[in-house]
């Protein structure tokens, strides 16, 4: 993926080095337990923030290390030669800003970009306390994307989905949720899910997630048409990442069986199909998963 010459976003907050403690009478999870439980919750579409608070208690406190922030991780200074992954994230976010800004302008409206927060260990968000092992998530309350850069190691090692474009897909998917939030789709679905049965709620979540996949594809199509960001093999990397985090594949790996009615993000085949649809069409109208008869 060609990204080095891209514009760096100014909407990045670097909170790595900030310590957010979780205290209380709840269960204390070690790093391995958090990785298995919280990462699975993120993939399956459960509310990982609420889950973590239930497991570890609701009391929180923020503590900054006495020695200050580690070199090259002070807040507000992401990127640079010594921090290539944070630099990459800043460029991808900047590209989503440019792309969605133009798409919204073409539609007669104004795009309000999200802020992106880099964190480690834990972070306080508008949706609660997020843990390092959760990886990326979008909080509609404060309109921020939160990213633990260590998640990319899991994407490479656990999910066997390497490559810059695979990493960019993760960011673009979360930004897709922001687009849904701006358009009122996320709020409408949330209200419908509150009135629905468990299985119906899961089905709505699947449609919301698949639409975010499609919107990630729309970004990639539009950005490549304007700035030629894709290189040979990039599309395969992105599709491989979409397939790797399908509900069926994750359930098979974690529990040995697949329960389709419990899906909240969609199967590998569905995620690939909708991401590909956005990639091939570049058309937001093609991403209406809520009217689609089949997913």
C-alpha positions as CSV (number, residue, x, y, z in Angstrom):
1,X,0.0,0.0,0.0
2,X,1.4,3.4,-0.9
3,X,1.0,5.6,2.1
4,X,4.3,7.2,3.0
5,X,3.6,10.4,1.1
6,X,0.0,10.8,2.4
7,X,-1.3,13.6,4.5
8,X,-1.0,13.1,8.3
9,X,-4.2,13.7,10.2
10,X,-4.3,16.3,12.9
11,X,-7.1,14.4,14.7
12,X,-4.9,11.9,16.5
13,X,-4.6,11.8,20.2
14,X,-1.7,9.8,21.6
15,X,-2.5,8.6,25.1
16,X,0.0,5.8,25.2
17,X,1.8,6.0,28.5
18,X,-1.3,7.1,30.3
19,X,-2.3,4.6,33.0
20,X,-6.0,3.9,33.6
21,X,-6.5,1.7,36.6
22,X,-9.6,-0.4,37.1
23,X,-10.4,-1.1,40.8
24,X,-13.2,-2.6,42.7
25,X,-14.5,-5.9,43.9
26,X,-14.9,-7.6,40.6
27,X,-12.9,-10.3,39.0
28,X,-9.3,-9.5,38.1
29,X,-8.2,-10.8,34.8
30,X,-4.6,-11.2,33.7
31,X,-3.4,-10.2,30.3
32,X,-4.1,-13.6,28.8
33,X,-7.7,-13.7,30.2
34,X,-8.4,-10.3,28.9
35,X,-7.1,-11.2,25.5
36,X,-9.3,-14.3,25.2
37,X,-12.5,-12.8,26.7
38,X,-12.4,-9.1,25.5
39,X,-11.0,-9.7,22.0
40,X,-13.6,-12.4,21.4
41,X,-16.3,-10.0,22.7
42,X,-15.1,-7.3,20.2
43,X,-15.1,-9.7,17.3
44,X,-18.5,-11.2,18.3
45,X,-20.1,-7.8,18.6
46,X,-20.7,-7.8,22.4
47,X,-20.1,-4.6,24.3
48,X,-16.6,-5.2,25.4
49,X,-16.5,-2.0,27.5
50,X,-19.5,-3.0,29.5
51,X,-18.3,-6.6,29.7
52,X,-14.9,-5.5,31.1
53,X,-16.6,-3.3,33.7
54,X,-18.8,-6.2,34.8
55,X,-15.8,-8.5,35.1
56,X,-13.4,-6.1,36.8
57,X,-15.7,-3.7,38.7
58,X,-16.8,-0.2,37.9
59,X,-14.4,1.9,39.9
60,X,-11.8,3.6,37.8
61,X,-8.8,5.9,38.3
62,X,-6.3,7.5,36.0
63,X,-2.7,7.5,36.8
64,X,0.2,8.9,34.8
65,X,3.6,7.2,35.4
66,X,5.8,9.2,37.7
67,X,8.5,9.3,35.1
68,X,6.3,10.9,32.6
69,X,5.5,9.5,29.1
70,X,8.0,7.2,27.5
71,X,10.1,8.7,24.7
72,X,8.3,9.1,21.4
73,X,4.9,8.3,22.9
74,X,4.0,11.6,24.5
75,X,0.4,12.7,23.8
76,X,-0.2,14.6,20.6
77,X,3.1,13.6,19.0
78,X,2.3,10.4,17.0
79,X,4.2,9.4,14.0
80,X,7.7,10.1,12.9
81,X,10.6,7.9,11.8
82,X,10.8,6.3,15.3
83,X,7.1,5.5,15.3
84,X,6.2,4.2,11.9
85,X,3.0,2.3,12.9
86,X,1.5,5.4,14.5
87,X,2.6,7.4,11.5
88,X,0.8,4.9,9.3
89,X,-2.4,5.1,11.3
90,X,-2.3,8.9,11.1
91,X,-1.9,8.8,7.3
92,X,-4.8,6.3,6.9
93,X,-7.0,8.4,9.1
94,X,-6.1,11.5,7.0
95,X,-7.0,9.6,3.8
96,X,-10.4,8.7,5.3
97,X,-10.9,12.3,6.1
98,X,-10.1,13.5,2.6
99,X,-12.2,10.7,1.0
100,X,-15.3,10.9,3.1
101,X,-15.1,14.7,3.1
102,X,-15.4,14.6,-0.7
103,X,-18.1,12.0,-0.7
104,X,-20.2,14.0,1.8
105,X,-19.6,17.2,-0.1
106,X,-20.7,15.6,-3.3
107,X,-23.9,14.7,-1.5
108,X,-24.4,18.2,-0.3
109,X,-23.4,17.7,3.3
110,X,-20.4,18.2,5.5
111,X,-18.3,15.4,6.9
112,X,-17.2,15.8,10.5
113,X,-14.2,13.5,11.0
114,X,-13.7,11.5,14.1
115,X,-10.7,11.8,16.4
116,X,-8.5,8.7,16.8
117,X,-7.0,7.8,20.1
118,X,-3.9,5.7,20.4
119,X,-3.7,4.0,23.8
120,X,-2.0,1.2,25.6
121,X,-3.1,-0.8,28.6
122,X,-6.4,1.0,29.2
123,X,-8.2,4.2,28.1
124,X,-11.2,6.2,29.4
125,X,-13.7,6.7,26.6
126,X,-17.2,8.1,26.4
127,X,-18.4,4.5,26.3
128,X,-16.5,3.4,29.4
129,X,-13.1,2.0,30.1
130,X,-11.4,0.2,27.2
131,X,-8.6,-2.3,27.7
132,X,-5.5,-2.7,25.6
133,X,-6.4,-6.2,24.5
134,X,-9.6,-5.0,23.0
135,X,-7.8,-3.5,20.0
136,X,-9.8,-1.0,17.9
137,X,-13.3,0.2,18.7
138,X,-15.5,3.1,17.9
139,X,-17.4,5.0,20.6
140,X,-20.5,6.8,19.2
141,X,-20.8,8.9,22.4
142,X,-17.6,10.9,21.9
143,X,-17.2,10.1,18.2
144,X,-13.8,8.7,18.6
145,X,-11.9,5.7,17.2
146,X,-9.7,4.0,19.8
147,X,-6.8,1.8,18.7
148,X,-4.4,-0.3,20.6
149,X,-1.6,-0.8,18.1
150,X,-0.7,-4.1,19.6
151,X,-3.9,-5.4,17.9
152,X,-2.0,-5.5,14.6
153,X,0.3,-8.1,16.1
154,X,-2.7,-10.3,16.8
155,X,-4.0,-9.6,13.3
156,X,-0.7,-10.9,11.9
157,X,0.0,-13.7,14.3
158,X,-3.4,-15.0,15.4
159,X,-5.5,-14.2,12.4
160,X,-2.8,-14.6,9.7
161,X,-3.8,-11.4,8.0
162,X,-0.6,-9.4,7.4
163,X,-0.1,-6.4,5.2
164,X,-0.5,-2.6,5.4
165,X,-3.9,-2.7,3.6
166,X,-5.2,-5.3,6.1
167,X,-4.3,-2.8,8.9
168,X,-5.9,0.0,7.0
169,X,-9.1,-2.0,6.6
170,X,-9.4,-2.2,10.3
171,X,-9.2,1.6,10.7
172,X,-11.6,2.1,7.7
173,X,-14.1,-0.3,9.2
174,X,-14.2,1.7,12.5
175,X,-14.5,4.9,10.5
176,X,-17.3,3.3,8.7
177,X,-19.1,3.1,12.0
178,X,-18.5,6.8,12.4
179,X,-20.1,7.4,9.0
180,X,-23.1,5.3,10.2
181,X,-23.3,7.5,13.3
182,X,-23.2,10.7,11.3
183,X,-26.0,9.4,9.0
184,X,-28.2,8.4,12.0
185,X,-28.0,4.7,11.0
186,X,-26.2,3.6,14.2
187,X,-28.8,5.3,16.5
188,X,-31.7,3.9,14.5
189,X,-30.3,0.4,14.7
190,X,-29.5,0.8,18.4
191,X,-33.2,1.7,19.1
192,X,-34.4,-1.2,17.1
193,X,-32.1,-3.6,18.9
194,X,-33.4,-2.5,22.2
195,X,-36.9,-3.6,21.2
196,X,-35.9,-6.8,19.5
197,X,-35.4,-10.3,20.7
198,X,-31.9,-11.7,21.2
199,X,-31.7,-13.3,17.8
200,X,-33.3,-10.4,16.0
201,X,-30.8,-8.0,17.8
202,X,-27.9,-10.2,16.6
203,X,-29.2,-10.1,13.0
204,X,-29.4,-6.3,13.1
205,X,-25.8,-6.1,14.4
206,X,-24.7,-8.3,11.5
207,X,-26.2,-5.9,9.0
208,X,-24.6,-2.9,10.8
209,X,-21.2,-4.6,10.7
210,X,-21.4,-5.7,7.1
211,X,-22.4,-2.2,6.1
212,X,-19.3,-0.9,7.9
213,X,-17.2,-3.4,5.9
214,X,-18.8,-2.2,2.7
215,X,-18.2,1.5,3.6
216,X,-14.5,0.5,4.3
217,X,-14.5,-0.8,0.7
218,X,-16.0,2.5,-0.6
219,X,-13.2,4.4,1.1
220,X,-10.5,2.2,-0.5
221,X,-12.1,2.4,-4.0
222,X,-12.5,6.1,-3.9
223,X,-9.0,6.8,-2.4
224,X,-7.4,4.5,-4.9
225,X,-9.2,6.2,-7.8
226,X,-8.0,9.6,-6.6
227,X,-4.5,8.8,-5.2
228,X,-3.6,5.3,-6.4
229,X,-2.9,3.9,-3.0
230,X,-3.2,0.2,-3.8
231,X,-0.4,-2.0,-4.9
232,X,-0.5,-5.6,-6.2
233,X,-1.6,-7.9,-3.5
234,X,-3.3,-5.2,-1.3
235,X,-6.8,-6.2,-2.2
236,X,-6.1,-9.9,-1.3
237,X,-4.6,-8.7,2.0
238,X,-7.7,-6.7,2.8
239,X,-10.1,-9.6,1.9
240,X,-8.0,-12.0,3.9
241,X,-8.4,-9.8,6.9
242,X,-12.2,-9.5,6.4
243,X,-12.4,-13.3,6.2
244,X,-10.2,-13.9,9.2
245,X,-12.5,-12.1,11.6
246,X,-15.8,-13.7,10.4
247,X,-18.0,-15.0,13.2
248,X,-17.9,-18.6,11.8
249,X,-14.2,-18.8,11.7
250,X,-13.7,-17.2,15.2
251,X,-16.4,-19.5,16.7
252,X,-14.8,-22.5,15.2
253,X,-11.4,-21.5,16.6
254,X,-12.6,-20.6,20.1
255,X,-15.4,-23.0,20.8
256,X,-15.2,-25.7,18.1
257,X,-18.7,-25.2,16.8
258,X,-20.5,-22.6,14.7
259,X,-23.8,-21.1,15.9
260,X,-25.2,-18.9,13.0
261,X,-28.0,-17.4,15.1
262,X,-25.4,-16.0,17.5
263,X,-23.5,-14.2,14.7
264,X,-23.1,-10.4,15.3
265,X,-20.6,-9.5,12.6
266,X,-21.3,-11.9,9.8
267,X,-19.6,-14.9,8.4
268,X,-16.2,-14.8,6.7
269,X,-18.0,-15.2,3.3
270,X,-20.4,-12.3,4.1
271,X,-17.7,-10.0,5.3
272,X,-15.6,-10.6,2.2
273,X,-18.6,-10.2,0.0
274,X,-19.7,-6.8,1.4
275,X,-16.1,-5.4,1.7
276,X,-15.6,-6.5,-2.0
277,X,-18.9,-4.8,-3.0
278,X,-17.7,-1.5,-1.6
279,X,-14.2,-2.0,-3.2
280,X,-15.7,-2.7,-6.6
281,X,-18.5,-0.2,-6.8
282,X,-17.3,2.7,-4.6
283,X,-21.0,3.5,-4.1
284,X,-22.5,4.1,-0.7
285,X,-25.9,3.1,-2.1
286,X,-24.6,-0.4,-2.8
287,X,-24.0,-0.7,1.0
288,X,-27.6,-0.8,2.1
289,X,-27.4,-4.1,4.0
290,X,-30.7,-3.3,5.7
291,X,-32.7,-3.6,2.5
292,X,-30.8,-6.5,1.2
293,X,-32.8,-9.7,1.1
294,X,-29.7,-11.9,1.4
295,X,-26.4,-11.0,3.0
